[in-house]
């Protein structure tokens, strides 16, 4: 999931440089959503791992 967030971020940067504002905004929004989903799953995984050990 982090890979796809980085892919959308790169697409957003390239689209922004080339002047495609709508595509850049949409790609940046998707990248942001995927990044925060990745962080949420990471935290849930860490908490579940800590609970399993005790």
Phi and psi in radians as a Rosetta constraint file:
Dihedral C 1 N 2 CA 2 C 2 CIRCULARHARMONIC -1.134 0.35
Dihedral N 2 CA 2 C 2 N 3 CIRCULARHARMONIC -0.602 0.35
Dihedral C 2 N 3 CA 3 C 3 CIRCULARHARMONIC -1.042 0.35
Dihedral N 3 CA 3 C 3 N 4 CIRCULARHARMONIC -0.800 0.35
Dihedral C 3 N 4 CA 4 C 4 CIRCULARHARMONIC -1.178 0.35
Dihedral N 4 CA 4 C 4 N 5 CIRCULARHARMONIC -0.605 0.35
Dihedral C 4 N 5 CA 5 C 5 CIRCULARHARMONIC -1.089 0.35
Dihedral N 5 CA 5 C 5 N 6 CIRCULARHARMONIC -0.727 0.35
Dihedral C 5 N 6 CA 6 C 6 CIRCULARHARMONIC -1.200 0.35
Dihedral N 6 CA 6 C 6 N 7 CIRCULARHARMONIC -0.624 0.35
Dihedral C 6 N 7 CA 7 C 7 CIRCULARHARMONIC -1.104 0.35
Dihedral N 7 CA 7 C 7 N 8 CIRCULARHARMONIC -0.810 0.35
Dihedral C 7 N 8 CA 8 C 8 CIRCULARHARMONIC -1.144 0.35
Dihedral N 8 CA 8 C 8 N 9 CIRCULARHARMONIC -0.582 0.35
Dihedral C 8 N 9 CA 9 C 9 CIRCULARHARMONIC -1.134 0.35
Dihedral N 9 CA 9 C 9 N 10 CIRCULARHARMONIC -0.749 0.35
Dihedral C 9 N 10 CA 10 C 10 CIRCULARHARMONIC -1.130 0.35
Dihedral N 10 CA 10 C 10 N 11 CIRCULARHARMONIC -0.730 0.35
Dihedral C 10 N 11 CA 11 C 11 CIRCULARHARMONIC -1.067 0.35
Dihedral N 11 CA 11 C 11 N 12 CIRCULARHARMONIC -0.716 0.35
Dihedral C 11 N 12 CA 12 C 12 CIRCULARHARMONIC -1.120 0.35
Dihedral N 12 CA 12 C 12 N 13 CIRCULARHARMONIC -0.728 0.35
Dihedral C 12 N 13 CA 13 C 13 CIRCULARHARMONIC -1.152 0.35
Dihedral N 13 CA 13 C 13 N 14 CIRCULARHARMONIC -0.783 0.35
Dihedral C 13 N 14 CA 14 C 14 CIRCULARHARMONIC -1.127 0.35
Dihedral N 14 CA 14 C 14 N 15 CIRCULARHARMONIC -0.754 0.35
Dihedral C 14 N 15 CA 15 C 15 CIRCULARHARMONIC -1.136 0.35
Dihedral N 15 CA 15 C 15 N 16 CIRCULARHARMONIC -0.650 0.35
Dihedral C 15 N 16 CA 16 C 16 CIRCULARHARMONIC -1.151 0.35
Dihedral N 16 CA 16 C 16 N 17 CIRCULARHARMONIC -0.706 0.35
Dihedral C 16 N 17 CA 17 C 17 CIRCULARHARMONIC -1.145 0.35
Dihedral N 17 CA 17 C 17 N 18 CIRCULARHARMONIC -0.664 0.35
Dihedral C 17 N 18 CA 18 C 18 CIRCULARHARMONIC -1.422 0.35
Dihedral N 18 CA 18 C 18 N 19 CIRCULARHARMONIC -0.113 0.35
Dihedral C 18 N 19 CA 19 C 19 CIRCULARHARMONIC 1.660 0.35
Dihedral N 19 CA 19 C 19 N 20 CIRCULARHARMONIC 0.219 0.35
Dihedral C 19 N 20 CA 20 C 20 CIRCULARHARMONIC -1.624 0.35
Dihedral N 20 CA 20 C 20 N 21 CIRCULARHARMONIC 1.490 0.35
Dihedral C 20 N 21 CA 21 C 21 CIRCULARHARMONIC -1.150 0.35
Dihedral N 21 CA 21 C 21 N 22 CIRCULARHARMONIC -0.696 0.35
Dihedral C 21 N 22 CA 22 C 22 CIRCULARHARMONIC -1.149 0.35
Dihedral N 22 CA 22 C 22 N 23 CIRCULARHARMONIC -0.779 0.35
Dihedral C 22 N 23 CA 23 C 23 CIRCULARHARMONIC -1.165 0.35
Dihedral N 23 CA 23 C 23 N 24 CIRCULARHARMONIC -0.689 0.35
Dihedral C 23 N 24 CA 24 C 24 CIRCULARHARMONIC -1.119 0.35
Dihedral N 24 CA 24 C 24 N 25 CIRCULARHARMONIC -0.742 0.35
Dihedral C 24 N 25 CA 25 C 25 CIRCULARHARMONIC -1.140 0.35
Dihedral N 25 CA 25 C 25 N 26 CIRCULARHARMONIC -0.747 0.35
Dihedral C 25 N 26 CA 26 C 26 CIRCULARHARMONIC -1.148 0.35
Dihedral N 26 CA 26 C 26 N 27 CIRCULARHARMONIC -0.756 0.35
Dihedral C 26 N 27 CA 27 C 27 CIRCULARHARMONIC -1.145 0.35
Dihedral N 27 CA 27 C 27 N 28 CIRCULARHARMONIC -0.686 0.35
Dihedral C 27 N 28 CA 28 C 28 CIRCULARHARMONIC -1.149 0.35
Dihedral N 28 CA 28 C 28 N 29 CIRCULARHARMONIC -0.663 0.35
Dihedral C 28 N 29 CA 29 C 29 CIRCULARHARMONIC -1.131 0.35
Dihedral N 29 CA 29 C 29 N 30 CIRCULARHARMONIC -0.761 0.35
Dihedral C 29 N 30 CA 30 C 30 CIRCULARHARMONIC -1.121 0.35
Dihedral N 30 CA 30 C 30 N 31 CIRCULARHARMONIC -0.733 0.35
Dihedral C 30 N 31 CA 31 C 31 CIRCULARHARMONIC -1.088 0.35
Dihedral N 31 CA 31 C 31 N 32 CIRCULARHARMONIC -0.697 0.35
Dihedral C 31 N 32 CA 32 C 32 CIRCULARHARMONIC -1.150 0.35
Dihedral N 32 CA 32 C 32 N 33 CIRCULARHARMONIC -0.762 0.35
Dihedral C 32 N 33 CA 33 C 33 CIRCULARHARMONIC -1.094 0.35
Dihedral N 33 CA 33 C 33 N 34 CIRCULARHARMONIC -0.794 0.35
Dihedral C 33 N 34 CA 34 C 34 CIRCULARHARMONIC -1.119 0.35
Dihedral N 34 CA 34 C 34 N 35 CIRCULARHARMONIC -0.656 0.35
Dihedral C 34 N 35 CA 35 C 35 CIRCULARHARMONIC -1.130 0.35
Dihedral N 35 CA 35 C 35 N 36 CIRCULARHARMONIC -0.758 0.35
Dihedral C 35 N 36 CA 36 C 36 CIRCULARHARMONIC -1.233 0.35
Dihedral N 36 CA 36 C 36 N 37 CIRCULARHARMONIC -0.573 0.35
Dihedral C 36 N 37 CA 37 C 37 CIRCULARHARMONIC -1.116 0.35
Dihedral N 37 CA 37 C 37 N 38 CIRCULARHARMONIC -0.717 0.35
Dihedral C 37 N 38 CA 38 C 38 CIRCULARHARMONIC -1.052 0.35
Dihedral N 38 CA 38 C 38 N 39 CIRCULARHARMONIC -0.780 0.35
Dihedral C 38 N 39 CA 39 C 39 CIRCULARHARMONIC -1.106 0.35
Dihedral N 39 CA 39 C 39 N 40 CIRCULARHARMONIC -0.721 0.35
Dihedral C 39 N 40 CA 40 C 40 CIRCULARHARMONIC -1.096 0.35
Dihedral N 40 CA 40 C 40 N 41 CIRCULARHARMONIC -0.782 0.35
Dihedral C 40 N 41 CA 41 C 41 CIRCULARHARMONIC -1.160 0.35
Dihedral N 41 CA 41 C 41 N 42 CIRCULARHARMONIC -0.608 0.35
Dihedral C 41 N 42 CA 42 C 42 CIRCULARHARMONIC -1.105 0.35
Dihedral N 42 CA 42 C 42 N 43 CIRCULARHARMONIC -0.799 0.35
Dihedral C 42 N 43 CA 43 C 43 CIRCULARHARMONIC -1.131 0.35
Dihedral N 43 CA 43 C 43 N 44 CIRCULARHARMONIC -0.757 0.35
Dihedral C 43 N 44 CA 44 C 44 CIRCULARHARMONIC -1.074 0.35
Dihedral N 44 CA 44 C 44 N 45 CIRCULARHARMONIC -0.724 0.35
Dihedral C 44 N 45 CA 45 C 45 CIRCULARHARMONIC -1.135 0.35
Dihedral N 45 CA 45 C 45 N 46 CIRCULARHARMONIC -0.733 0.35
Dihedral C 45 N 46 CA 46 C 46 CIRCULARHARMONIC -1.136 0.35
Dihedral N 46 CA 46 C 46 N 47 CIRCULARHARMONIC -0.739 0.35
Dihedral C 46 N 47 CA 47 C 47 CIRCULARHARMONIC -1.141 0.35
Dihedral N 47 CA 47 C 47 N 48 CIRCULARHARMONIC -0.736 0.35
Dihedral C 47 N 48 CA 48 C 48 CIRCULARHARMONIC -1.121 0.35
Dihedral N 48 CA 48 C 48 N 49 CIRCULARHARMONIC -0.670 0.35
Dihedral C 48 N 49 CA 49 C 49 CIRCULARHARMONIC -1.145 0.35
Dihedral N 49 CA 49 C 49 N 50 CIRCULARHARMONIC -0.681 0.35
Dihedral C 49 N 50 CA 50 C 50 CIRCULARHARMONIC -1.202 0.35
Dihedral N 50 CA 50 C 50 N 51 CIRCULARHARMONIC -0.631 0.35
Dihedral C 50 N 51 CA 51 C 51 CIRCULARHARMONIC -1.199 0.35
Dihedral N 51 CA 51 C 51 N 52 CIRCULARHARMONIC -0.600 0.35
Dihedral C 51 N 52 CA 52 C 52 CIRCULARHARMONIC -1.208 0.35
Dihedral N 52 CA 52 C 52 N 53 CIRCULARHARMONIC -0.584 0.35
Dihedral C 52 N 53 CA 53 C 53 CIRCULARHARMONIC -1.234 0.35
Dihedral N 53 CA 53 C 53 N 54 CIRCULARHARMONIC -0.547 0.35
